[in-house]
C-alpha cells in the first residue's frame, strides 16, 4: 500500500484503476459495486479511479460517468475519481459544467 498522498489526476506517475459496471447486476447493485471498487482501489494505494461513458448498448455502459465518479469519491477515503472519457460532443456543454459544479459543491461539503 502506498503511503504518499495521491498524485493529481492523470499527472505523470499517477496510477489509476478503470472501473466498469457489472451489467448482469441490477442498477442499485451496480452503483454499490462501483463504490466498493473505488473504495478498495483507494485503500490499496491507487491514486484514483476512472469511469467511462459509452452509449448504444456498449458493454460497460454508464450514461453519466461524471455522476458515477461522484459516487466513488464519496465512498473513497483518499484519491480522485474522473470520468474518462466523457463524450463531450454528445452532451450540452452547459449541462456538463452544471454537473461539475454540483459535484464540486458536494465534495466541498464532505471535507
N, C-alpha and C positions, 0 to 999 in steps of 0.2 A: 504494500500500500504506500502511495506517495504521501509525504508529509508536507511538501511545499504547497503554497497557495496555488489554486488553479491559474493557468495561463489564460489570457484573453481569448475569446472565440476566434478560431481559425488563424491564430498567430503562429509563427514559426515555432516548432517544438510542441505545440498543443496537440494532445491526443484525445480524440472524442470517439464515442460509440454511436453508431447509427441504430436507431430504434425502429422496428417495424411492427405493425399490428398483427396479431394472430387472427386472421379472417374467419376462422372457424368458431370464434367466441362471440357471444352477444356484445352489443355496444358497451354496456357498463363494465363488462369483464375486460374488454379491450382497453378501456381507459385505466382500469386498475392495473392491468399487466404493464402498460406503458409507464405508469408511475412507479411500479415496482422495479422495472428495468432501469429507469433513471436513477432511482434511489440506490440500487445496487452498484451502478456504474460510479456514482459519486463516492460511495463507501470504499470501493477498491482503488480509487485514485484517478479515474479518468477526469480530464479537465472539464468535459462537458458531454452533452448528448445532442444528436440531431434527429429531426423528424422530417420526412419528405412528403411532398404533395404530388399526387398522381390522380388522374381522372380517367373516365371511360372504362371503368372496370379493371384497371391495372391492379395486379396483386400488391397488397401493401397499401391500399388506398386510404388516404386521410384527406378529407375535404378541407380541413383547416389546420395545417401543421403549426401555425403560429399559436392557435389555441392549445394544441397538444403540448407545445413547448412550455406554455404557462402551467399546464397540469403537472408536467415533470418538474419544473422549478419549485413548485410548491411542495413536492414530495422529496426533493433533494436537500441534503444538509450543506452542500457546497457545490461550486461549479456553475456552469452555464448550460442553457438549452437554446438551440437555434433551429428555425425552420430552414432546411437546406436540402433541396432547392424549394424556393417559394416561387410559384409560376406567376410572376407579376403581370405578364401580358393578359392573363385570364381574369385578373382582378382589378376593380376600380382602385386607382392609387389612393384616393381619399379614404376608402374603406380600410385599406391596409394601414395607413397612417393612424386611423382611429383605433384599430385593433392593437397596434403597438403602444399607443398612448394608454389604453386601458390596462394592458399587460404591465406596463411600467408603473402605473398607479397601484396596481395590486402588489407588485413586487416591493415598492417603497413602503407600503403599509405593513408588509411582513417583516421588514428589517428594523 
